[in-house]
Amino acid sequence: MIWKSIFLHQSSKIFFIQGTAEMKSNNYKGESYIIQEKIKYTTRVLNPLTRMMSAFVYAVFTDENNQLFKGEVKNAENRNFSISFAKEAPSQLFVKYAVSYISFAKHSIFR
């Protein structure tokens, strides 16, 4: 999947994600990023069960020519994840990402 992000102010290019307190995030091999988010849900049946699963997200940032851009991870604490890009980065970046409910290893299909 691809998501387009436009930075209106050239001096401030920050991509921010807020999740639950259990969200984990990090830089992965320099130019890519990984996020793990735990999801809890309760079934809607006569005897409801609370289940938990994890969603694994792998993402890269590119320009319109598909050139990778590396940002500096500013905040990778629980619940928050932000990436800051240099002033020289284009004002329009594309976030290419893949989501797996199995493991991070499935991102190799994406690359």
DSSP file with accessible surface (Angstrom, degrees, kcal/mol):
  #  RESIDUE AA STRUCTURE BP1 BP2  ACC     N-H-->O    O-->H-N    N-H-->O    O-->H-N    TCO  KAPPA ALPHA  PHI   PSI    X-CA   Y-CA   Z-CA
    1    1 A M              0   0  130      0, 0.0    96,-2.6     0, 0.0     2,-0.4   0.000 360.0 360.0 360.0 151.7    0.0    0.0    0.0
    2    2 A I  E     -A   96   0A 108     94,-0.2     2,-0.4     2,-0.0    94,-0.2  -0.980 360.0-171.5-129.2 135.9    1.1    3.5   -0.6
    3    3 A W  E     -A   95   0A 133     92,-2.5    92,-3.7    -2,-0.4     2,-0.5  -0.993  17.7-138.4-127.0 132.4    0.2    6.7    1.3
    4    4 A K  E     -A   94   0A 103     -2,-0.4     2,-0.5    90,-0.2    90,-0.2  -0.782  16.5-168.1 -95.0 130.1    1.1   10.2    0.1
    5    5 A S  E     -A   93   0A  14     88,-3.3    88,-2.6    -2,-0.5     2,-0.5  -0.974   1.9-164.2-119.7 127.2    2.3   12.7    2.8
    6    6 A I  E     -A   92   0A  93     -2,-0.5     2,-0.7    86,-0.2    86,-0.2  -0.955   7.8-152.7-114.7 125.0    2.7   16.4    1.9
    7    7 A F        -     0   0   17     84,-3.5     6,-0.1    -2,-0.5     8,-0.0  -0.862   6.6-169.4 -96.6 115.0    4.7   18.6    4.2
    8    8 A L  S    S+     0   0  149     -2,-0.7     2,-0.6     1,-0.1    -1,-0.2   0.819  73.5  58.0 -75.8 -31.8    3.3   22.2    4.0
    9    9 A H  S >  S-     0   0  134      3,-0.4     3,-0.8     1,-0.1    -1,-0.1  -0.895  70.6-154.4-104.4 119.6    6.2   23.8    5.9
   10   10 A Q  T 3  S+     0   0  104     -2,-0.6    -1,-0.1     1,-0.2     3,-0.1   0.799  92.7  54.9 -61.8 -30.2    9.6   23.2    4.4
   11   11 A S  T 3  S+     0   0   95      1,-0.2     2,-0.6     2,-0.0    -1,-0.2   0.749 107.3  51.0 -78.9 -20.8   11.4   23.7    7.7
   12   12 A S    <   +     0   0   64     -3,-0.8     2,-0.6    75,-0.1    -3,-0.4  -0.896  56.6 162.7-124.8 103.7    9.3   21.1    9.6
   13   13 A K        +     0   0    3     -2,-0.6    72,-3.0    72,-0.5     2,-0.4  -0.803  19.1 151.0-121.5  87.0    9.1   17.6    8.1
   14   14 A I  E     -F   84   0B  86     -2,-0.6     2,-0.5    70,-0.2    70,-0.2  -0.974  31.6-157.6-124.1 129.1    8.0   15.3   10.8
   15   15 A F  E     -F   83   0B  22     68,-2.9    68,-2.4    -2,-0.4     2,-0.4  -0.926  20.5-168.7-104.0 123.4    5.9   12.1   10.3
   16   16 A F  E     -F   82   0B 108     -2,-0.5     2,-0.4    66,-0.2    66,-0.2  -0.938  13.7-176.5-123.8 134.6    4.1   11.2   13.5
   17   17 A I  E     -F   81   0B  50     64,-3.0    64,-2.0    -2,-0.4     2,-0.5  -0.998   6.5-165.1-127.5 131.9    2.2    8.0   14.5
   18   18 A Q  E     +F   80   0B 118     -2,-0.4    62,-0.2    62,-0.2     2,-0.2  -0.968  20.2 156.5-117.4 131.6    0.4    7.5   17.8
   19   19 A G        -     0   0   15     60,-2.8     2,-0.1    -2,-0.5    18,-0.0  -0.455  44.6 -55.9-129.5-156.6   -0.6    4.1   19.0
   20   20 A T    >   -     0   0   61     -2,-0.2     3,-1.7    18,-0.1    59,-0.7  -0.300  57.4 -97.1 -82.5 174.6   -1.5    2.2   22.1
   21   21 A A  T 3  S+     0   0   60      1,-0.3    59,-0.1    57,-0.2    -1,-0.1   0.724 123.9  57.1 -64.7 -18.3    0.8    2.0   25.1
   22   22 A E  T 3  S+     0   0   78     16,-0.2    -1,-0.3    56,-0.1     2,-0.1   0.414  77.5 121.7 -94.8   1.9    2.0   -1.4   23.9
   23   23 A M    <   -     0   0    3     -3,-1.7    56,-0.5    14,-0.1     2,-0.4  -0.434  43.5-164.6 -68.6 136.7    3.1   -0.2   20.4
   24   24 A K  E     +B   36   0A 117     12,-2.8    12,-3.2    -2,-0.1     2,-0.3  -0.964  12.0 172.2-121.1 140.5    6.8   -0.9   19.6
   25   25 A S  E     +B   35   0A  15     51,-0.5     2,-0.3    -2,-0.4    10,-0.2  -0.983   3.4 157.5-147.4 156.6    8.7    0.8   16.8
   26   26 A N  E     -B   34   0A  99      8,-2.1     8,-2.5    -2,-0.3     2,-0.3  -0.985  44.3 -89.3-168.6 163.9   12.2    1.1   15.5
   27   27 A N  E     -B   33   0A  45     -2,-0.3     2,-0.5     6,-0.2     6,-0.3  -0.631  41.0-153.9 -78.5 141.4   14.4    1.9   12.6
   28   28 A Y  E  >  -B   32   0A  63      4,-3.7     4,-1.4    -2,-0.3     3,-0.1  -0.959  64.0 -26.2-127.5 112.8   15.1   -1.3   10.5
   29   29 A K  T  4 S-     0   0  148     -2,-0.5     2,-1.9     1,-0.2    -1,-0.1   0.872 108.4 -74.0  53.8  42.3   18.3   -1.6    8.5
   30   30 A G  T  4 S+     0   0   26      1,-0.2    -1,-0.2     2,-0.1    -2,-0.1  -0.404 127.4  43.6  84.4 -67.7   18.8    2.1    8.0
   31   31 A E  T  4 S+     0   0   53     -2,-1.9    30,-0.6    39,-0.1     2,-0.3   0.448 104.9  61.7-100.7   0.9   16.2    3.2    5.5
   32   32 A S  E  <  -BC  28  60A   0     -4,-1.4    -4,-3.7    28,-0.1     2,-0.3  -0.821  62.6-146.0-126.6 168.1   13.1    1.3    6.7
   33   33 A Y  E     -BC  27  59A   4     26,-2.6    26,-2.7    -2,-0.3     2,-0.4  -0.954   4.1-157.3-135.8 147.6   10.9    1.3    9.8
   34   34 A I  E     -BC  26  58A  29     -8,-2.5    -8,-2.1    -2,-0.3     2,-0.4  -0.962   6.4-173.5-128.5 144.7    9.0   -1.4   11.7
   35   35 A I  E     -BC  25  57A  19     22,-2.3    22,-3.1    -2,-0.4     2,-0.5  -0.999   6.6-163.3-135.7 136.7    6.1   -1.0   14.1
   36   36 A Q  E     -BC  24  56A  40    -12,-3.2   -12,-2.8    -2,-0.4     2,-0.4  -0.990  11.3-177.2-120.7 125.4    4.4   -3.7   16.2
   37   37 A E  E     - C   0  55A  37     18,-2.6    18,-3.0    -2,-0.5     2,-0.4  -0.985  18.0-141.5-125.3 128.5    1.0   -2.9   17.6
   38   38 A K  E     - C   0  54A  74     -2,-0.4     2,-0.5    16,-0.2    16,-0.2  -0.760  16.9-159.3 -88.6 137.1   -1.0   -5.3   19.9
   39   39 A I  E     - C   0  53A  62     14,-3.6    14,-2.4    -2,-0.4     2,-0.4  -0.969   5.8-167.7-121.5 126.4   -4.7   -5.4   19.2
   40   40 A K  E     + C   0  52A 128     -2,-0.5     2,-0.3    12,-0.2    12,-0.2  -0.928  14.2 167.0-111.6 137.5   -7.3   -6.6   21.8
   41   41 A Y  E     - C   0  51A  99     10,-2.5    10,-3.4    -2,-0.4     2,-0.5  -0.990  27.1-135.8-147.2 155.0  -10.9   -7.3   20.9
   42   42 A T  E     - C   0  50A  78     -2,-0.3     8,-0.2     8,-0.3     2,-0.1  -0.944  25.0-123.6-113.7 131.3  -13.8   -9.0   22.5
   43   43 A T        -     0   0   27      6,-2.8     2,-0.9    -2,-0.5    -2,-0.0  -0.367  17.0-130.6 -70.4 152.0  -16.1  -11.3   20.5
   44   44 A R        +     0   0  242      4,-0.1     2,-0.2    -2,-0.1    -1,-0.1  -0.672  63.7 111.1-106.9  76.6  -19.8  -10.5   20.4
   45   45 A V  S    S-     0   0   92     -2,-0.9    -3,-0.0     1,-0.0     0, 0.0  -0.759  85.6 -84.0-133.7-178.6  -21.4  -13.8   21.3
   46   46 A L  S    S+     0   0  162      1,-0.3    -1,-0.0    -2,-0.2    -2,-0.0   0.903 128.8  31.3 -58.8 -43.0  -23.3  -15.2   24.2
   47   47 A N  S    S-     0   0  130      2,-0.0    -1,-0.3    -3,-0.0    -4,-0.1  -0.787  95.4-149.9-114.2  86.3  -20.1  -16.0   26.1
   48   48 A P        -     0   0   78      0, 0.0     2,-0.4     0, 0.0    -4,-0.1  -0.223   8.6-158.3 -64.8 144.4  -17.7  -13.2   24.9
   49   49 A L        -     0   0   95      2,-0.0    -6,-2.8     0, 0.0     2,-0.6  -0.957  12.3-136.4-119.7 141.0  -14.0  -13.9   24.8
   50   50 A T  E     -C   42   0A 101     -2,-0.4     2,-0.3    -8,-0.2    -8,-0.3  -0.878  28.7-173.3 -97.0 124.4  -11.2  -11.3   24.8
   51   51 A R  E     -C   41   0A 125    -10,-3.4   -10,-2.5    -2,-0.6     2,-0.4  -0.839  10.9-154.7-117.8 155.8   -8.6  -12.1   22.2
   52   52 A M  E     +C   40   0A 108     -2,-0.3     2,-0.3   -12,-0.2   -12,-0.2  -0.985  17.7 162.9-132.1 139.8   -5.2  -10.5   21.5
   53   53 A M  E     -C   39   0A  68    -14,-2.4   -14,-3.6    -2,-0.4     2,-0.4  -0.927  28.3-122.5-144.5 168.4   -3.2  -10.4   18.3
   54   54 A S  E     -C   38   0A  27     47,-0.3     2,-0.5    -2,-0.3   -16,-0.2  -0.926   9.5-153.8-118.1 143.5   -0.3   -8.3   16.8
   55   55 A A  E     -C   37   0A   9    -18,-3.0   -18,-2.6    -2,-0.4     2,-0.5  -0.962  12.2-157.2-111.8 131.2   -0.1   -6.3   13.7
   56   56 A F  E     -CD  36 100A  28     44,-3.3    44,-2.6    -2,-0.5     2,-0.4  -0.943   7.7-167.1-111.9 126.4    3.3   -5.8   12.2
   57   57 A V  E     -CD  35  99A  36    -22,-3.1   -22,-2.3    -2,-0.5     2,-0.4  -0.952   7.0-170.9-118.7 132.4    4.0   -2.9    9.9
   58   58 A Y  E     +CD  34  98A   3     40,-2.3    40,-2.2    -2,-0.4     2,-0.3  -0.976  18.0 175.9-118.5 129.9    7.0   -2.4    7.6
   59   59 A A  E     -CD  33  97A  14    -26,-2.7   -26,-2.6    -2,-0.4     2,-0.3  -0.987  18.5-175.0-141.2 149.0    7.4    1.0    5.9
   60   60 A V  E     -CD  32  96A  10     36,-2.2    36,-2.7    -2,-0.3     2,-0.4  -0.950  21.3-133.8-133.1 156.0    9.8    3.0    3.7
   61   61 A F  E     + D   0  95A   3    -30,-0.6     8,-2.8     8,-0.5     2,-0.3  -0.945  30.4 169.3-111.9 131.6    9.7    6.6    2.6
   62   62 A T  E     -ED  68  94A   3     32,-2.4    32,-3.3    -2,-0.4     6,-0.2  -0.906  28.9-123.8-134.0 164.2   10.3    7.5   -1.1
   63   63 A D    >   -     0   0   19      4,-1.5     3,-2.0    -2,-0.3    30,-0.1  -0.331  51.3 -83.4 -92.7-174.1   10.0   10.4   -3.4
   64   64 A E  T 3  S+     0   0  142     28,-0.3    29,-0.1     1,-0.3    -1,-0.0   0.712 131.2  56.6 -67.4 -16.7    8.0   10.4   -6.6
   65   65 A N  T 3  S-     0   0  128      2,-0.1    -1,-0.3     3,-0.0     3,-0.1   0.231 119.3-109.9 -95.0  11.1   11.0    8.8   -8.4
   66   66 A N    <   +     0   0   96     -3,-2.0     2,-0.4     1,-0.2    -2,-0.1   0.698  67.0 150.6  69.6  21.9   11.0    5.9   -5.9
   67   67 A Q        -     0   0  120      1,-0.1    -4,-1.5     0, 0.0    -1,-0.2  -0.732  48.2-117.1 -84.2 131.1   14.3    7.0   -4.3
   68   68 A L  B     -E   62   0A  70     -2,-0.4     2,-0.4    -6,-0.2    -6,-0.2  -0.383  25.1-159.2 -69.6 143.0   14.5    6.0   -0.6
   69   69 A F        -     0   0   44     -8,-2.8    -8,-0.5   -38,-0.2     2,-0.5  -0.993   5.0-149.9-124.4 128.5   14.7    8.8    2.0
   70   70 A K        -     0   0  137     -2,-0.4    16,-0.3   -10,-0.1     2,-0.3  -0.835  13.6-166.6 -97.9 131.1   16.0    8.1    5.5
   71   71 A G        -     0   0    3     -2,-0.5     2,-0.6    14,-0.1    14,-0.2  -0.718  26.0-108.6-108.6 163.7   14.6   10.1    8.4
   72   72 A E  E     -G   84   0B 122     12,-3.0    12,-2.8    -2,-0.3     2,-0.6  -0.825  29.6-127.1 -94.4 123.6   15.9   10.4   11.9
   73   73 A V  E     +G   83   0B  42     -2,-0.6    10,-0.2    10,-0.2     3,-0.2  -0.595  32.5 174.4 -71.6 116.2   13.8    8.6   14.5
   74   74 A K  E     +     0   0B 118      8,-2.1     2,-0.4    -2,-0.6    -1,-0.2   0.774  68.0  20.3 -92.4 -34.3   13.1   11.3   17.1
   75   75 A N  E     +G   82   0B  39      7,-1.3     7,-1.9     1,-0.1    -1,-0.3  -0.927  53.7 156.2-143.7 114.0   10.7    9.4   19.3
   76   76 A A        +     0   0   43     -2,-0.4   -51,-0.5     5,-0.2     5,-0.2  -0.092  37.8 127.6-126.9  32.2   10.3    5.6   19.5
   77   77 A E  S >  S-     0   0  136      1,-0.2     3,-1.2   -53,-0.1    -2,-0.1  -0.353  74.0 -65.2 -82.3 170.1    8.9    5.3   22.9
   78   78 A N  T 3  S+     0   0  108      1,-0.2    -1,-0.2    -2,-0.1     2,-0.2  -0.269 121.4  10.1 -55.2 135.7    5.8    3.4   23.8
   79   79 A R  T 3  S+     0   0  118    -59,-0.7   -60,-2.8   -56,-0.5     2,-0.3   0.000 120.0  68.7  85.2 -27.3    2.7    4.9   22.2
   80   80 A N  E <   +F   18   0B  41     -3,-1.2     2,-0.3   -62,-0.2   -62,-0.2  -0.941  47.4 174.9-127.2 148.9    4.5    7.4   20.0
   81   81 A F  E     +F   17   0B   2    -64,-2.0   -64,-3.0    -2,-0.3     2,-0.4  -0.940  10.5 172.8-149.5 120.4    6.7    7.2   16.9
   82   82 A S  E     -FG  16  75B  12     -7,-1.9    -8,-2.1    -2,-0.3    -7,-1.3  -0.993  14.3-162.6-135.0 145.1    8.0   10.1   15.0
   83   83 A I  E     -FG  15  73B   1    -68,-2.4   -68,-2.9    -2,-0.4     2,-0.4  -0.990   8.9-154.9-125.8 129.5   10.5   10.5   12.1
   84   84 A S  E     -FG  14  72B  29    -12,-2.8   -12,-3.0    -2,-0.4     2,-0.3  -0.899   8.6-156.1-107.6 133.6   12.1   13.8   11.2
   85   85 A F        -     0   0   11    -72,-3.0   -72,-0.5    -2,-0.4   -14,-0.1  -0.805  24.0-103.3-108.9 150.6   13.4   14.5    7.6
   86   86 A A    >   -     0   0   57    -16,-0.3     3,-1.6    -2,-0.3    -1,-0.1  -0.192  32.2-109.4 -66.3 159.5   16.1   17.0    6.6
   87   87 A K  T 3  S+     0   0  144      1,-0.3    -1,-0.1   -76,-0.1   -75,-0.1   0.814 117.6  63.1 -58.5 -30.2   15.2   20.3    4.9
   88   88 A E  T 3  S+     0   0  164      2,-0.0    -1,-0.3     3,-0.0     3,-0.1   0.652  80.0 103.0 -72.9 -15.5   16.5   18.9    1.7
   89   89 A A  S <  S-     0   0    7     -3,-1.6     4,-0.1     1,-0.1    -4,-0.0  -0.357  86.5 -96.6 -65.6 147.7   13.9   16.2    1.5
   90   90 A P        -     0   0   42      0, 0.0    -1,-0.1     0, 0.0   -83,-0.1  -0.239  24.0-122.6 -63.3 156.5   11.1   16.8   -0.9
   91   91 A S  S    S+     0   0   45      1,-0.1   -84,-3.5   -85,-0.1     2,-0.5   0.638 101.6  58.4 -75.0 -12.1    7.9   18.4    0.5
   92   92 A Q  E     +A    6   0A  52    -86,-0.2     2,-0.3   -84,-0.0   -28,-0.3  -0.963  68.1 170.3-122.1 114.3    6.0   15.4   -0.9
   93   93 A L  E     -A    5   0A   0    -88,-2.6   -88,-3.3    -2,-0.5     2,-0.4  -0.920  24.5-137.1-121.0 151.9    7.0   11.9    0.3
   94   94 A F  E     -AD   4  62A  42    -32,-3.3   -32,-2.4    -2,-0.3     2,-0.7  -0.906   8.3-148.4-108.6 134.5    5.3    8.5   -0.2
   95   95 A V  E     -AD   3  61A   7    -92,-3.7   -92,-2.5    -2,-0.4     2,-0.6  -0.914  13.0-167.2-101.6 112.6    5.0    6.0    2.6
   96   96 A K  E     +AD   2  60A  44    -36,-2.7   -36,-2.2    -2,-0.7     2,-0.3  -0.910  20.5 167.9-100.8 123.0    5.1    2.5    1.2
   97   97 A Y  E     - D   0  59A  66    -96,-2.6     2,-0.4    -2,-0.6   -38,-0.2  -0.951  27.8-158.1-140.5 156.1    4.0    0.0    3.8
   98   98 A A  E     - D   0  58A  26    -40,-2.2   -40,-2.3    -2,-0.3     2,-0.4  -0.984  12.1-151.6-131.3 142.6    3.0   -3.6    4.3
   99   99 A V  E     - D   0  57A  55     -2,-0.4     2,-0.4   -42,-0.2   -42,-0.2  -0.954  13.9-179.5-117.9 133.4    0.9   -5.0    7.1
  100  100 A S  E     - D   0  56A  18    -44,-2.6   -44,-3.3    -2,-0.4     7,-0.0  -0.985  23.2-164.9-129.8 142.9    1.2   -8.6    8.4
  101  101 A Y  S    S+     0   0  143     -2,-0.4   -47,-0.3   -46,-0.2     3,-0.1   0.222  90.1  54.2-104.6  11.6   -0.7  -10.3   11.2
  102  102 A I  S    S-     0   0  124      1,-0.4     2,-0.3   -46,-0.1   -48,-0.0   0.806 114.8 -49.2-107.9 -59.9    1.9  -13.2   11.3
  103  103 A S    >   -     0   0   37    -47,-0.1     3,-1.0     1,-0.1    -1,-0.4  -0.985  46.0 -95.9-169.1 170.1    5.4  -11.7   11.7
  104  104 A F  G >  S+     0   0   55     -2,-0.3     3,-2.1     1,-0.2     4,-0.2   0.768 110.6  76.4 -66.8 -26.1    7.9   -9.1   10.5
  105  105 A A  G >  S+     0   0   68      1,-0.3     3,-1.3     2,-0.1    -1,-0.2   0.773  80.4  69.5 -59.8 -23.2    9.5  -11.8    8.3
  106  106 A K  G X  S+     0   0   99     -3,-1.0     3,-1.4     1,-0.3     4,-0.4   0.621  76.4  82.7 -72.2 -10.5    6.6  -11.5    5.8
  107  107 A H  G X> S+     0   0   26     -3,-2.1     4,-1.4     1,-0.3     3,-1.0   0.729  70.2  79.9 -67.7 -16.4    7.8   -8.0    4.8
  108  108 A S  G <4 S+     0   0   82     -3,-1.3    -1,-0.3     1,-0.3    -2,-0.1   0.802  85.1  60.9 -62.6 -23.8   10.3   -9.6    2.4
  109  109 A I  G <4 S+     0   0  142     -3,-1.4    -1,-0.3     1,-0.2    -2,-0.2   0.878 103.1  51.8 -65.8 -35.3    7.4  -10.0    0.0
  110  110 A F  T <4        0   0   63     -3,-1.0    -2,-0.2    -4,-0.4    -1,-0.2   0.877 360.0 360.0 -70.1 -40.1    7.1   -6.2    0.0
  111  111 A R     <        0   0  150     -4,-1.4    -1,-0.1     0, 0.0    -3,-0.1   0.685 360.0 360.0 -74.7 360.0   10.7   -5.5   -0.8
